[in-house]
């Protein structure tokens, strides 16, 4: 059977998704080959129409995330929906997604080249690595292709997770302790895989941040820090401002320290890291009344995946997604349990595990020092969005208190750890 017979007309298969080189035919060929559910839905019918709309809503970093709807000729009401993620590398879009649309920068071309590499990593994860990780909660992938600059768009085809069944919890809120532990369960699966059946993949995940990228990130933090300072009560700001700005002056070094310069985080101790384990990349299931449960439905956006420190995903998750009380409870009470469980499961699979808890915690603390700046970035982005919405004064005041508390304790805890681990980072650099 010729492939075009899947379509009601030959012209339909030649259409493109927006201003990309991704054709309807390529996408449908992959769905027909790789998705049993799609084949069951289509049966013997032909495709009469395809519609798509961008559902990113600011949640797809430098990507168009399309919900694709396929209609069949034997029943106009019968359709099948899935996700098509297409990375975009437009200069203005990159700046907008970084929260820097009003800024001028000469670094964008460098960032775009880096993002092309990241898409390649995400394709590798969805097409190969994830199939080897037992029970990791991610959307199923049905096909992907890499970018060829100026010639061919990249794309990833995935199952649609219906927002009536699961969604992302807004950064305006924090996870409860059971939700936080549910995310850690998924990190556990990834780290256990890293030390056992997935050891061979670590060497293939080497697209890591560098001093050029951490310098770009530092500039982003500086911009959002100015906005954050406007909402923090003066008495709290006075306690943290000087120390944080000293830290920030050292940030290009801090951002790469646990990646390249912390010996105990390298080699056998390194793991496969998601690299961006914040609230917008984690979907939670909903109950029959549309309320969020404590169960993770899926971890999305794997473009930053790399071989890195065991504390990175844990630190990003706890710093950004949890309020300080929840974070402290997990750091002090749950992380020792997590470490012992991981160690026992690795040894049970006849693999070596020589790391001590003290080393694990030291790596985590270095990662936390780095990850605390993301509290500023994500809250800064949220403040900007809320300002645009012009929310009710009382609601806005409550949110300012919530954000201020998260920033204050996030920075204070980072500074306390720096004083012990790397006090020279509290000396301001010009």
Secondary structure, 3 states (H helix, E strand, C coil): CCHHHHECCHHHHCCECCCCCCEHHHHHHHHHHHCHHHHHHHCCCCEEEEEEEECCCCCCCCEEEEEEEEEECCEEEEEEEEEEEEECCCHHHHHHHCCCCCCCCCCHHHHHHHHHHHHHHHHHHHHCHHHHCCCCCCCCEEEEECCECCCECCEEEEECCCCCCEEECCCCCCECHHHHHHHHHHHHHHHHHHHCCCHHHHHHCCCCCCHHHHHHHHHHHHHHHHHHHCCCCHHHHHHHHHHHHHHHHCHHHHHHHHHHHCHHHCHHHCEEECCCCCHHHEEEEECCCCCEEEEEEEECCCCCCEEECCCHHHHHHHHHHECHHHHHHHHHHHHHHHHHHHHHHHHHCCCCCCCCHHHHHHHHHHHHHHHHHHHHHHHHHHHHHHHHHCCCHHHHHHHHHHHHHHHHHHHHHHHHHHHHHCHHHHCCCC
